[in-house]
Amino acid sequence: WSSRRHTAMFEKQIVIDGKGHLLGRLAATVAKEILNGQKIVVVRCEEMNITGLLIKHQYRYAAFKRKRCNVNPQRGPIHERAPSKIFWRTVRGMVPHKTPRGMAALARLKVFEGIPPPYDQMQRKVVPEALRVLRLKQTRDYCQLGRLAMEVGWKYNDVVQKLELKRKIRSSAYYQKKKAIDRARGKAIVNSKEKLAPVAGELTN
């Protein structure tokens, strides 16, 4: 799926698989689309990539955690730990979120770790201009957003991994069943053509 569309038509909802995407590039594309009115769901945020070494981002996040309101820390900034919330905050920084237009845009965005129902049964798309394998040189350093989140206090990686394993088992079983049905349908079509060949010949004559 590419954001460079020349039509003004919108899809009802676009589900993007965040695995293998660069955080900033994907956030920029998503911010542009939600401001234009498109509803977007981003799944598997924990498998996004960030350019640069992990230790560098740990130092940056440590400096960010020290920033707080001296009068009342509850006013912010809120130091999000979950990968989906880190991505959401990155997108928020790219939209005018204090205006009604920006608030409405953020309401069109949903973010998740893993692939929860019902999005596990929907077609998931990628953004080519944000894929790491296409946009980052092989010699460059990068790290995973989920690993950074774990280092700064995210505690639910094991839970997400268990749920993802169950989802992949269900998905594999469904795919094998679908292949068997398609194979049987193909054989049935071939057999029916062979049986109906004499009748088709008579009709043509």
CNS distance restraints for C-alpha pairs under 8 A (distance, minus, plus):
assign (resid   1 and name CA) (resid 125 and name CA) 5.81 0.50 0.50
assign (resid   1 and name CA) (resid 126 and name CA) 5.64 0.50 0.50
assign (resid   1 and name CA) (resid 127 and name CA) 5.32 0.50 0.50
assign (resid   1 and name CA) (resid 128 and name CA) 7.15 0.50 0.50
assign (resid   2 and name CA) (resid 127 and name CA) 5.63 0.50 0.50
assign (resid   2 and name CA) (resid 128 and name CA) 6.69 0.50 0.50
assign (resid   2 and name CA) (resid 129 and name CA) 7.55 0.50 0.50
assign (resid   3 and name CA) (resid  29 and name CA) 6.59 0.50 0.50
assign (resid   3 and name CA) (resid  33 and name CA) 7.13 0.50 0.50
assign (resid   3 and name CA) (resid 127 and name CA) 7.61 0.50 0.50
assign (resid  10 and name CA) (resid  37 and name CA) 7.88 0.50 0.50
assign (resid  10 and name CA) (resid  38 and name CA) 6.20 0.50 0.50
assign (resid  11 and name CA) (resid  38 and name CA) 7.17 0.50 0.50
assign (resid  11 and name CA) (resid  39 and name CA) 7.93 0.50 0.50
assign (resid  12 and name CA) (resid  38 and name CA) 7.75 0.50 0.50
assign (resid  12 and name CA) (resid  39 and name CA) 6.93 0.50 0.50
assign (resid  13 and name CA) (resid  38 and name CA) 7.15 0.50 0.50
assign (resid  13 and name CA) (resid  39 and name CA) 5.05 0.50 0.50
assign (resid  13 and name CA) (resid  40 and name CA) 5.75 0.50 0.50
assign (resid  13 and name CA) (resid  41 and name CA) 7.36 0.50 0.50
assign (resid  14 and name CA) (resid  38 and name CA) 7.90 0.50 0.50
assign (resid  14 and name CA) (resid  39 and name CA) 6.43 0.50 0.50
assign (resid  14 and name CA) (resid  40 and name CA) 4.89 0.50 0.50
assign (resid  14 and name CA) (resid  41 and name CA) 6.13 0.50 0.50
assign (resid  14 and name CA) (resid 124 and name CA) 7.68 0.50 0.50
assign (resid  14 and name CA) (resid 125 and name CA) 7.60 0.50 0.50
assign (resid  15 and name CA) (resid  40 and name CA) 6.01 0.50 0.50
assign (resid  15 and name CA) (resid  41 and name CA) 4.70 0.50 0.50
assign (resid  15 and name CA) (resid  42 and name CA) 5.87 0.50 0.50
assign (resid  15 and name CA) (resid  43 and name CA) 7.31 0.50 0.50
assign (resid  15 and name CA) (resid 119 and name CA) 7.37 0.50 0.50
assign (resid  15 and name CA) (resid 122 and name CA) 7.53 0.50 0.50
assign (resid  15 and name CA) (resid 123 and name CA) 6.99 0.50 0.50
assign (resid  15 and name CA) (resid 124 and name CA) 5.10 0.50 0.50
assign (resid  15 and name CA) (resid 125 and name CA) 6.20 0.50 0.50
assign (resid  16 and name CA) (resid  40 and name CA) 7.38 0.50 0.50
assign (resid  16 and name CA) (resid  41 and name CA) 6.11 0.50 0.50
assign (resid  16 and name CA) (resid  42 and name CA) 4.79 0.50 0.50
assign (resid  16 and name CA) (resid  43 and name CA) 6.28 0.50 0.50
assign (resid  16 and name CA) (resid 124 and name CA) 5.34 0.50 0.50
assign (resid  16 and name CA) (resid 125 and name CA) 4.80 0.50 0.50
assign (resid  16 and name CA) (resid 126 and name CA) 5.68 0.50 0.50
assign (resid  16 and name CA) (resid 127 and name CA) 7.69 0.50 0.50
assign (resid  17 and name CA) (resid  42 and name CA) 6.02 0.50 0.50
assign (resid  17 and name CA) (resid  43 and name CA) 5.22 0.50 0.50
assign (resid  17 and name CA) (resid  44 and name CA) 6.11 0.50 0.50
assign (resid  17 and name CA) (resid  45 and name CA) 7.93 0.50 0.50
assign (resid  17 and name CA) (resid 124 and name CA) 5.72 0.50 0.50
assign (resid  17 and name CA) (resid 125 and name CA) 5.93 0.50 0.50
assign (resid  17 and name CA) (resid 126 and name CA) 5.95 0.50 0.50
assign (resid  18 and name CA) (resid  42 and name CA) 6.16 0.50 0.50
assign (resid  18 and name CA) (resid  43 and name CA) 5.74 0.50 0.50
assign (resid  18 and name CA) (resid  44 and name CA) 5.26 0.50 0.50
assign (resid  18 and name CA) (resid  45 and name CA) 5.30 0.50 0.50
assign (resid  18 and name CA) (resid  46 and name CA) 7.94 0.50 0.50
assign (resid  18 and name CA) (resid  47 and name CA) 6.55 0.50 0.50
assign (resid  18 and name CA) (resid  48 and name CA) 5.59 0.50 0.50
assign (resid  18 and name CA) (resid 126 and name CA) 7.41 0.50 0.50
assign (resid  19 and name CA) (resid  44 and name CA) 5.94 0.50 0.50
assign (resid  19 and name CA) (resid  45 and name CA) 6.85 0.50 0.50
assign (resid  19 and name CA) (resid  46 and name CA) 7.68 0.50 0.50
assign (resid  19 and name CA) (resid  47 and name CA) 4.68 0.50 0.50
assign (resid  19 and name CA) (resid  48 and name CA) 5.08 0.50 0.50
assign (resid  19 and name CA) (resid  49 and name CA) 7.83 0.50 0.50
assign (resid  20 and name CA) (resid  47 and name CA) 6.42 0.50 0.50
assign (resid  20 and name CA) (resid  48 and name CA) 5.32 0.50 0.50
assign (resid  20 and name CA) (resid  49 and name CA) 6.05 0.50 0.50
assign (resid  20 and name CA) (resid 131 and name CA) 5.96 0.50 0.50
assign (resid  20 and name CA) (resid 132 and name CA) 5.89 0.50 0.50
assign (resid  20 and name CA) (resid 133 and name CA) 7.64 0.50 0.50
assign (resid  21 and name CA) (resid  25 and name CA) 7.76 0.50 0.50
assign (resid  21 and name CA) (resid  26 and name CA) 6.51 0.50 0.50
assign (resid  21 and name CA) (resid  48 and name CA) 5.20 0.50 0.50
assign (resid  21 and name CA) (resid  49 and name CA) 5.86 0.50 0.50
assign (resid  21 and name CA) (resid 127 and name CA) 7.73 0.50 0.50
assign (resid  21 and name CA) (resid 130 and name CA) 5.42 0.50 0.50
assign (resid  21 and name CA) (resid 131 and name CA) 4.40 0.50 0.50
assign (resid  21 and name CA) (resid 132 and name CA) 5.46 0.50 0.50
assign (resid  22 and name CA) (resid  26 and name CA) 6.05 0.50 0.50
assign (resid  22 and name CA) (resid  48 and name CA) 6.10 0.50 0.50
assign (resid  22 and name CA) (resid  49 and name CA) 4.90 0.50 0.50
assign (resid  22 and name CA) (resid  50 and name CA) 5.65 0.50 0.50
assign (resid  22 and name CA) (resid  51 and name CA) 7.34 0.50 0.50
assign (resid  22 and name CA) (resid 130 and name CA) 5.58 0.50 0.50
assign (resid  22 and name CA) (resid 131 and name CA) 6.05 0.50 0.50
assign (resid  22 and name CA) (resid 132 and name CA) 5.62 0.50 0.50
assign (resid  23 and name CA) (resid  27 and name CA) 6.05 0.50 0.50
assign (resid  23 and name CA) (resid  48 and name CA) 6.12 0.50 0.50
assign (resid  23 and name CA) (resid  49 and name CA) 5.96 0.50 0.50
assign (resid  23 and name CA) (resid  50 and name CA) 5.70 0.50 0.50
assign (resid  23 and name CA) (resid  87 and name CA) 6.97 0.50 0.50
assign (resid  23 and name CA) (resid 130 and name CA) 8.00 0.50 0.50
assign (resid  24 and name CA) (resid  28 and name CA) 6.16 0.50 0.50
assign (resid  24 and name CA) (resid  50 and name CA) 7.72 0.50 0.50
assign (resid  24 and name CA) (resid  90 and name CA) 7.41 0.50 0.50
assign (resid  25 and name CA) (resid  29 and name CA) 6.41 0.50 0.50
assign (resid  25 and name CA) (resid 129 and name CA) 7.44 0.50 0.50
assign (resid  25 and name CA) (resid 130 and name CA) 5.02 0.50 0.50
assign (resid  26 and name CA) (resid  30 and name CA) 6.09 0.50 0.50
assign (resid  26 and name CA) (resid 127 and name CA) 7.24 0.50 0.50
assign (resid  26 and name CA) (resid 130 and name CA) 5.26 0.50 0.50
assign (resid  27 and name CA) (resid  31 and name CA) 5.94 0.50 0.50
assign (resid  27 and name CA) (resid  87 and name CA) 7.09 0.50 0.50
assign (resid  27 and name CA) (resid  90 and name CA) 6.48 0.50 0.50
assign (resid  27 and name CA) (resid  91 and name CA) 5.10 0.50 0.50
assign (resid  27 and name CA) (resid  94 and name CA) 7.87 0.50 0.50
assign (resid  28 and name CA) (resid  32 and name CA) 6.30 0.50 0.50
assign (resid  28 and name CA) (resid  91 and name CA) 6.87 0.50 0.50
assign (resid  28 and name CA) (resid  94 and name CA) 6.87 0.50 0.50
assign (resid  29 and name CA) (resid  33 and name CA) 6.36 0.50 0.50
assign (resid  30 and name CA) (resid  34 and name CA) 6.16 0.50 0.50
assign (resid  30 and name CA) (resid  40 and name CA) 7.44 0.50 0.50
assign (resid  30 and name CA) (resid  91 and name CA) 7.25 0.50 0.50
assign (resid  31 and name CA) (resid  35 and name CA) 6.21 0.50 0.50
assign (resid  31 and name CA) (resid  91 and name CA) 5.68 0.50 0.50
assign (resid  31 and name CA) (resid  92 and name CA) 7.74 0.50 0.50
assign (resid  31 and name CA) (resid  94 and name CA) 6.21 0.50 0.50
assign (resid  31 and name CA) (resid  95 and name CA) 6.34 0.50 0.50
assign (resid  32 and name CA) (resid  36 and name CA) 6.44 0.50 0.50
assign (resid  33 and name CA) (resid  37 and name CA) 6.53 0.50 0.50
assign (resid  33 and name CA) (resid  38 and name CA) 5.50 0.50 0.50
assign (resid  33 and name CA) (resid  39 and name CA) 7.97 0.50 0.50
assign (resid  34 and name CA) (resid  38 and name CA) 4.84 0.50 0.50
assign (resid  34 and name CA) (resid  39 and name CA) 6.18 0.50 0.50
assign (resid  34 and name CA) (resid  40 and name CA) 7.04 0.50 0.50
assign (resid  34 and name CA) (resid 105 and name CA) 5.08 0.50 0.50
assign (resid  34 and name CA) (resid 106 and name CA) 7.06 0.50 0.50
assign (resid  34 and name CA) (resid 108 and name CA) 6.21 0.50 0.50
assign (resid  34 and name CA) (resid 109 and name CA) 6.95 0.50 0.50
assign (resid  35 and name CA) (resid  95 and name CA) 7.48 0.50 0.50
assign (resid  35 and name CA) (resid 101 and name CA) 7.53 0.50 0.50
assign (resid  35 and name CA) (resid 102 and name CA) 7.08 0.50 0.50
assign (resid  35 and name CA) (resid 105 and name CA) 5.12 0.50 0.50
assign (resid  36 and name CA) (resid 105 and name CA) 7.97 0.50 0.50
assign (resid  37 and name CA) (resid 105 and name CA) 6.86 0.50 0.50
assign (resid  37 and name CA) (resid 108 and name CA) 7.62 0.50 0.50
assign (resid  38 and name CA) (resid 108 and name CA) 7.02 0.50 0.50
assign (resid  39 and name CA) (resid 108 and name CA) 4.73 0.50 0.50
assign (resid  39 and name CA) (resid 109 and name CA) 6.15 0.50 0.50
assign (resid  40 and name CA) (resid 108 and name CA) 6.31 0.50 0.50
assign (resid  40 and name CA) (resid 109 and name CA) 5.14 0.50 0.50
assign (resid  40 and name CA) (resid 110 and name CA) 6.45 0.50 0.50
assign (resid  41 and name CA) (resid 109 and name CA) 5.91 0.50 0.50
assign (resid  41 and name CA) (resid 110 and name CA) 4.67 0.50 0.50
assign (resid  41 and name CA) (resid 111 and name CA) 5.82 0.50 0.50
assign (resid  41 and name CA) (resid 112 and name CA) 7.99 0.50 0.50
assign (resid  42 and name CA) (resid 109 and name CA) 7.84 0.50 0.50
assign (resid  42 and name CA) (resid 110 and name CA) 6.26 0.50 0.50
assign (resid  42 and name CA) (resid 111 and name CA) 4.82 0.50 0.50
assign (resid  42 and name CA) (resid 112 and name CA) 6.36 0.50 0.50
assign (resid  43 and name CA) (resid 111 and name CA) 5.96 0.50 0.50
assign (resid  43 and name CA) (resid 112 and name CA) 4.87 0.50 0.50
assign (resid  43 and name CA) (resid 113 and name CA) 5.94 0.50 0.50
assign (resid  43 and name CA) (resid 114 and name CA) 5.94 0.50 0.50
assign (resid  43 and name CA) (resid 115 and name CA) 5.51 0.50 0.50
assign (resid  44 and name CA) (resid  48 and name CA) 7.46 0.50 0.50
assign (resid  44 and name CA) (resid 112 and name CA) 6.27 0.50 0.50
assign (resid  44 and name CA) (resid 113 and name CA) 4.77 0.50 0.50
assign (resid  44 and name CA) (resid 114 and name CA) 4.31 0.50 0.50
assign (resid  44 and name CA) (resid 115 and name CA) 6.05 0.50 0.50
assign (resid  45 and name CA) (resid  83 and name CA) 5.75 0.50 0.50
assign (resid  45 and name CA) (resid  84 and name CA) 5.27 0.50 0.50
assign (resid  45 and name CA) (resid  87 and name CA) 7.28 0.50 0.50
assign (resid  45 and name CA) (resid 111 and name CA) 7.25 0.50 0.50
assign (resid  45 and name CA) (resid 112 and name CA) 6.26 0.50 0.50
assign (resid  45 and name CA) (resid 113 and name CA) 5.26 0.50 0.50
assign (resid  45 and name CA) (resid 114 and name CA) 7.12 0.50 0.50
assign (resid  45 and name CA) (resid 145 and name CA) 7.48 0.50 0.50
assign (resid  45 and name CA) (resid 146 and name CA) 7.57 0.50 0.50
assign (resid  46 and name CA) (resid  83 and name CA) 5.20 0.50 0.50
assign (resid  46 and name CA) (resid  84 and name CA) 6.94 0.50 0.50
assign (resid  46 and name CA) (resid 113 and name CA) 5.84 0.50 0.50
assign (resid  46 and name CA) (resid 114 and name CA) 7.37 0.50 0.50
assign (resid  46 and name CA) (resid 144 and name CA) 7.23 0.50 0.50
assign (resid  46 and name CA) (resid 145 and name CA) 5.44 0.50 0.50
assign (resid  46 and name CA) (resid 146 and name CA) 4.09 0.50 0.50
assign (resid  46 and name CA) (resid 147 and name CA) 7.79 0.50 0.50
assign (resid  47 and name CA) (resid 144 and name CA) 6.00 0.50 0.50
assign (resid  47 and name CA) (resid 145 and name CA) 6.20 0.50 0.50
assign (resid  47 and name CA) (resid 146 and name CA) 6.03 0.50 0.50
assign (resid  48 and name CA) (resid 144 and name CA) 5.83 0.50 0.50
assign (resid  48 and name CA) (resid 145 and name CA) 5.46 0.50 0.50
assign (resid  48 and name CA) (resid 146 and name CA) 7.46 0.50 0.50
assign (resid  49 and name CA) (resid 132 and name CA) 7.31 0.50 0.50
assign (resid  49 and name CA) (resid 142 and name CA) 6.50 0.50 0.50
assign (resid  49 and name CA) (resid 143 and name CA) 5.60 0.50 0.50
assign (resid  49 and name CA) (resid 144 and name CA) 4.56 0.50 0.50
assign (resid  49 and name CA) (resid 145 and name CA) 5.67 0.50 0.50
assign (resid  50 and name CA) (resid 142 and name CA) 5.49 0.50 0.50
assign (resid  50 and name CA) (resid 143 and name CA) 5.40 0.50 0.50
assign (resid  50 and name CA) (resid 144 and name CA) 6.18 0.50 0.50
assign (resid  50 and name CA) (resid 145 and name CA) 6.49 0.50 0.50
assign (resid  51 and name CA) (resid 140 and name CA) 7.54 0.50 0.50
assign (resid  51 and name CA) (resid 141 and name CA) 6.06 0.50 0.50
assign (resid  51 and name CA) (resid 142 and name CA) 4.18 0.50 0.50
assign (resid  51 and name CA) (resid 143 and name CA) 6.46 0.50 0.50
assign (resid  52 and name CA) (resid  56 and name CA) 7.00 0.50 0.50
assign (resid  52 and name CA) (resid  57 and name CA) 7.54 0.50 0.50
assign (resid  52 and name CA) (resid 140 and name CA) 7.47 0.50 0.50
assign (resid  52 and name CA) (resid 141 and name CA) 4.93 0.50 0.50
assign (resid  52 and name CA) (resid 142 and name CA) 4.64 0.50 0.50
assign (resid  52 and name CA) (resid 143 and name CA) 6.64 0.50 0.50
assign (resid  53 and name CA) (resid  57 and name CA) 6.82 0.50 0.50
assign (resid  53 and name CA) (resid 141 and name CA) 5.74 0.50 0.50
assign (resid  53 and name CA) (resid 142 and name CA) 5.67 0.50 0.50
assign (resid  53 and name CA) (resid 143 and name CA) 6.14 0.50 0.50
assign (resid  54 and name CA) (resid  58 and name CA) 6.25 0.50 0.50
assign (resid  54 and name CA) (resid 142 and name CA) 7.34 0.50 0.50
assign (resid  54 and name CA) (resid 143 and name CA) 5.54 0.50 0.50
assign (resid  54 and name CA) (resid 144 and name CA) 7.98 0.50 0.50
assign (resid  54 and name CA) (resid 148 and name CA) 6.74 0.50 0.50
assign (resid  55 and name CA) (resid  59 and name CA) 6.34 0.50 0.50
assign (resid  56 and name CA) (resid  60 and name CA) 6.38 0.50 0.50
assign (resid  57 and name CA) (resid  61 and name CA) 6.05 0.50 0.50
assign (resid  57 and name CA) (resid 148 and name CA) 7.42 0.50 0.50
assign (resid  58 and name CA) (resid  62 and name CA) 6.08 0.50 0.50
assign (resid  58 and name CA) (resid 148 and name CA) 6.90 0.50 0.50
assign (resid  58 and name CA) (resid 151 and name CA) 7.41 0.50 0.50
assign (resid  58 and name CA) (resid 152 and name CA) 7.33 0.50 0.50
assign (resid  59 and name CA) (resid  63 and name CA) 6.31 0.50 0.50
assign (resid  60 and name CA) (resid  64 and name CA) 6.24 0.50 0.50
assign (resid  61 and name CA) (resid  65 and name CA) 6.11 0.50 0.50
assign (resid  61 and name CA) (resid 152 and name CA) 7.52 0.50 0.50
assign (resid  62 and name CA) (resid  66 and name CA) 6.67 0.50 0.50
assign (resid  62 and name CA) (resid 152 and name CA) 7.95 0.50 0.50
assign (resid  63 and name CA) (resid  67 and name CA) 7.10 0.50 0.50
assign (resid  64 and name CA) (resid  79 and name CA) 7.62 0.50 0.50
assign (resid  65 and name CA) (resid  79 and name CA) 6.16 0.50 0.50
assign (resid  67 and name CA) (resid  77 and name CA) 7.00 0.50 0.50
assign (resid  68 and name CA) (resid  73 and name CA) 5.61 0.50 0.50
assign (resid  68 and name CA) (resid  76 and name CA) 6.02 0.50 0.50
assign (resid  68 and name CA) (resid  77 and name CA) 5.81 0.50 0.50
assign (resid  69 and name CA) (resid  73 and name CA) 4.64 0.50 0.50
assign (resid  69 and name CA) (resid  74 and name CA) 7.54 0.50 0.50
assign (resid  69 and name CA) (resid  75 and name CA) 6.47 0.50 0.50
assign (resid  69 and name CA) (resid  76 and name CA) 6.03 0.50 0.50
assign (resid  69 and name CA) (resid  77 and name CA) 7.20 0.50 0.50
assign (resid  73 and name CA) (resid  77 and name CA) 7.69 0.50 0.50
assign (resid  74 and name CA) (resid  78 and name CA) 7.71 0.50 0.50
assign (resid  80 and name CA) (resid  85 and name CA) 5.95 0.50 0.50
assign (resid  80 and name CA) (resid  86 and name CA) 5.95 0.50 0.50
assign (resid  81 and name CA) (resid  85 and name CA) 7.01 0.50 0.50
assign (resid  81 and name CA) (resid  86 and name CA) 6.73 0.50 0.50
assign (resid  81 and name CA) (resid 149 and name CA) 5.52 0.50 0.50
assign (resid  81 and name CA) (resid 150 and name CA) 7.84 0.50 0.50
assign (resid  81 and name CA) (resid 152 and name CA) 6.44 0.50 0.50
assign (resid  81 and name CA) (resid 153 and name CA) 5.94 0.50 0.50
assign (resid  81 and name CA) (resid 154 and name CA) 5.20 0.50 0.50
assign (resid  82 and name CA) (resid  86 and name CA) 6.23 0.50 0.50
assign (resid  82 and name CA) (resid 146 and name CA) 7.99 0.50 0.50
assign (resid  82 and name CA) (resid 149 and name CA) 5.98 0.50 0.50
assign (resid  82 and name CA) (resid 154 and name CA) 5.58 0.50 0.50
assign (resid  83 and name CA) (resid  87 and name CA) 6.25 0.50 0.50
assign (resid  83 and name CA) (resid 113 and name CA) 7.04 0.50 0.50
assign (resid  83 and name CA) (resid 145 and name CA) 6.14 0.50 0.50
assign (resid  83 and name CA) (resid 146 and name CA) 5.82 0.50 0.50
assign (resid  83 and name CA) (resid 149 and name CA) 5.90 0.50 0.50
assign (resid  84 and name CA) (resid  88 and name CA) 6.10 0.50 0.50
assign (resid  84 and name CA) (resid 111 and name CA) 5.45 0.50 0.50
assign (resid  84 and name CA) (resid 112 and name CA) 5.46 0.50 0.50
assign (resid  84 and name CA) (resid 113 and name CA) 6.00 0.50 0.50
assign (resid  85 and name CA) (resid  89 and name CA) 6.02 0.50 0.50
assign (resid  85 and name CA) (resid 111 and name CA) 7.49 0.50 0.50
assign (resid  86 and name CA) (resid  90 and name CA) 6.28 0.50 0.50
assign (resid  87 and name CA) (resid  91 and name CA) 6.36 0.50 0.50
assign (resid  87 and name CA) (resid 111 and name CA) 7.92 0.50 0.50
assign (resid  88 and name CA) (resid  92 and name CA) 6.13 0.50 0.50
assign (resid  88 and name CA) (resid 111 and name CA) 6.94 0.50 0.50
assign (resid  89 and name CA) (resid  93 and name CA) 6.30 0.50 0.50
assign (resid  90 and name CA) (resid  94 and name CA) 6.90 0.50 0.50
assign (resid  91 and name CA) (resid  95 and name CA) 6.79 0.50 0.50
assign (resid  92 and name CA) (resid  96 and name CA) 7.62 0.50 0.50
assign (resid  92 and name CA) (resid  97 and name CA) 6.22 0.50 0.50
assign (resid  92 and name CA) (resid 106 and name CA) 7.10 0.50 0.50
assign (resid  93 and name CA) (resid  97 and name CA) 7.62 0.50 0.50
assign (resid  95 and name CA) (resid 102 and name CA) 5.72 0.50 0.50
assign (resid  95 and name CA) (resid 105 and name CA) 7.87 0.50 0.50
assign (resid  96 and name CA) (resid 101 and name CA) 7.33 0.50 0.50
assign (resid  96 and name CA) (resid 102 and name CA) 4.72 0.50 0.50
assign (resid  96 and name CA) (resid 103 and name CA) 7.75 0.50 0.50
assign (resid  97 and name CA) (resid 101 and name CA) 7.50 0.50 0.50
assign (resid  97 and name CA) (resid 102 and name CA) 4.12 0.50 0.50
assign (resid  97 and name CA) (resid 103 and name CA) 5.17 0.50 0.50
assign (resid  97 and name CA) (resid 105 and name CA) 8.00 0.50 0.50
assign (resid  97 and name CA) (resid 106 and name CA) 7.30 0.50 0.50
assign (resid  98 and name CA) (resid 102 and name CA) 6.34 0.50 0.50
assign (resid  98 and name CA) (resid 103 and name CA) 6.59 0.50 0.50
assign (resid  99 and name CA) (resid 103 and name CA) 6.20 0.50 0.50
assign (resid 100 and name CA) (resid 104 and name CA) 6.08 0.50 0.50
assign (resid 101 and name CA) (resid 105 and name CA) 6.20 0.50 0.50
assign (resid 102 and name CA) (resid 106 and name CA) 6.26 0.50 0.50
assign (resid 103 and name CA) (resid 107 and name CA) 6.28 0.50 0.50
assign (resid 104 and name CA) (resid 108 and name CA) 6.74 0.50 0.50
assign (resid 105 and name CA) (resid 109 and name CA) 7.17 0.50 0.50
assign (resid 112 and name CA) (resid 116 and name CA) 7.57 0.50 0.50
assign (resid 113 and name CA) (resid 160 and name CA) 6.94 0.50 0.50
assign (resid 114 and name CA) (resid 160 and name CA) 6.11 0.50 0.50
assign (resid 114 and name CA) (resid 161 and name CA) 7.80 0.50 0.50
assign (resid 114 and name CA) (resid 163 and name CA) 7.70 0.50 0.50
assign (resid 114 and name CA) (resid 164 and name CA) 6.17 0.50 0.50
assign (resid 115 and name CA) (resid 119 and name CA) 6.21 0.50 0.50
assign (resid 115 and name CA) (resid 120 and name CA) 5.52 0.50 0.50
assign (resid 115 and name CA) (resid 164 and name CA) 7.19 0.50 0.50
assign (resid 116 and name CA) (resid 120 and name CA) 6.04 0.50 0.50
assign (resid 117 and name CA) (resid 121 and name CA) 7.18 0.50 0.50
assign (resid 118 and name CA) (resid 122 and name CA) 7.09 0.50 0.50
assign (resid 119 and name CA) (resid 123 and name CA) 7.89 0.50 0.50
assign (resid 120 and name CA) (resid 167 and name CA) 7.74 0.50 0.50
assign (resid 126 and name CA) (resid 131 and name CA) 7.76 0.50 0.50
assign (resid 127 and name CA) (resid 131 and name CA) 6.50 0.50 0.50
assign (resid 128 and name CA) (resid 134 and name CA) 7.20 0.50 0.50
assign (resid 129 and name CA) (resid 134 and name CA) 7.31 0.50 0.50
assign (resid 129 and name CA) (resid 135 and name CA) 6.88 0.50 0.50
assign (resid 130 and name CA) (resid 134 and name CA) 7.68 0.50 0.50
assign (resid 130 and name CA) (resid 135 and name CA) 6.68 0.50 0.50
assign (resid 131 and name CA) (resid 135 and name CA) 6.06 0.50 0.50
assign (resid 132 and name CA) (resid 136 and name CA) 5.27 0.50 0.50
assign (resid 133 and name CA) (resid 137 and name CA) 7.67 0.50 0.50
assign (resid 133 and name CA) (resid 138 and name CA) 7.81 0.50 0.50
assign (resid 136 and name CA) (resid 140 and name CA) 6.83 0.50 0.50
assign (resid 143 and name CA) (resid 147 and name CA) 7.49 0.50 0.50
assign (resid 143 and name CA) (resid 148 and name CA) 7.71 0.50 0.50
assign (resid 144 and name CA) (resid 148 and name CA) 6.56 0.50 0.50
assign (resid 145 and name CA) (resid 149 and name CA) 6.16 0.50 0.50
assign (resid 146 and name CA) (resid 150 and name CA) 6.24 0.50 0.50
assign (resid 146 and name CA) (resid 157 and name CA) 7.59 0.50 0.50
assign (resid 147 and name CA) (resid 151 and name CA) 6.34 0.50 0.50
assign (resid 148 and name CA) (resid 152 and name CA) 6.41 0.50 0.50
assign (resid 149 and name CA) (resid 153 and name CA) 6.30 0.50 0.50
assign (resid 149 and name CA) (resid 154 and name CA) 5.23 0.50 0.50
assign (resid 150 and name CA) (resid 154 and name CA) 4.58 0.50 0.50
assign (resid 150 and name CA) (resid 155 and name CA) 6.48 0.50 0.50
assign (resid 150 and name CA) (resid 157 and name CA) 7.28 0.50 0.50
assign (resid 156 and name CA) (resid 160 and name CA) 6.29 0.50 0.50
assign (resid 157 and name CA) (resid 161 and name CA) 6.14 0.50 0.50
assign (resid 158 and name CA) (resid 162 and name CA) 6.25 0.50 0.50
assign (resid 159 and name CA) (resid 163 and name CA) 6.34 0.50 0.50
assign (resid 160 and name CA) (resid 164 and name CA) 6.03 0.50 0.50
assign (resid 161 and name CA) (resid 165 and name CA) 6.13 0.50 0.50
assign (resid 162 and name CA) (resid 166 and name CA) 6.45 0.50 0.50
assign (resid 163 and name CA) (resid 167 and name CA) 6.21 0.50 0.50
assign (resid 164 and name CA) (resid 168 and name CA) 6.13 0.50 0.50
assign (resid 165 and name CA) (resid 169 and name CA) 6.31 0.50 0.50
assign (resid 166 and name CA) (resid 170 and name CA) 6.32 0.50 0.50
assign (resid 167 and name CA) (resid 171 and name CA) 6.04 0.50 0.50
assign (resid 168 and name CA) (resid 172 and name CA) 5.99 0.50 0.50
assign (resid 169 and name CA) (resid 173 and name CA) 6.25 0.50 0.50
assign (resid 170 and name CA) (resid 174 and name CA) 6.21 0.50 0.50
assign (resid 171 and name CA) (resid 175 and name CA) 6.15 0.50 0.50
assign (resid 172 and name CA) (resid 176 and name CA) 6.22 0.50 0.50
assign (resid 173 and name CA) (resid 177 and name CA) 6.24 0.50 0.50
assign (resid 174 and name CA) (resid 178 and name CA) 6.11 0.50 0.50
assign (resid 175 and name CA) (resid 179 and name CA) 6.15 0.50 0.50
assign (resid 176 and name CA) (resid 180 and name CA) 6.29 0.50 0.50
assign (resid 177 and name CA) (resid 181 and name CA) 6.28 0.50 0.50
assign (resid 178 and name CA) (resid 182 and name CA) 6.16 0.50 0.50
assign (resid 179 and name CA) (resid 183 and name CA) 6.07 0.50 0.50
assign (resid 180 and name CA) (resid 184 and name CA) 6.17 0.50 0.50
assign (resid 181 and name CA) (resid 185 and name CA) 6.08 0.50 0.50
assign (resid 182 and name CA) (resid 186 and name CA) 6.14 0.50 0.50
assign (resid 183 and name CA) (resid 187 and name CA) 6.35 0.50 0.50
assign (resid 184 and name CA) (resid 188 and name CA) 6.15 0.50 0.50
assign (resid 185 and name CA) (resid 189 and name CA) 6.23 0.50 0.50
assign (resid 186 and name CA) (resid 190 and name CA) 6.38 0.50 0.50
assign (resid 187 and name CA) (resid 191 and name CA) 6.15 0.50 0.50
assign (resid 188 and name CA) (resid 192 and name CA) 6.03 0.50 0.50
assign (resid 189 and name CA) (resid 193 and name CA) 6.21 0.50 0.50
assign (resid 190 and name CA) (resid 194 and name CA) 6.40 0.50 0.50
assign (resid 191 and name CA) (resid 195 and name CA) 6.28 0.50 0.50
assign (resid 192 and name CA) (resid 196 and name CA) 6.00 0.50 0.50
assign (resid 193 and name CA) (resid 197 and name CA) 5.86 0.50 0.50
assign (resid 196 and name CA) (resid 200 and name CA) 6.10 0.50 0.50
assign (resid 197 and name CA) (resid 201 and name CA) 6.17 0.50 0.50
assign (resid 198 and name CA) (resid 202 and name CA) 6.33 0.50 0.50
assign (resid 199 and name CA) (resid 203 and name CA) 6.25 0.50 0.50
assign (resid 200 and name CA) (resid 204 and name CA) 6.23 0.50 0.50
assign (resid 201 and name CA) (resid 205 and name CA) 6.31 0.50 0.50
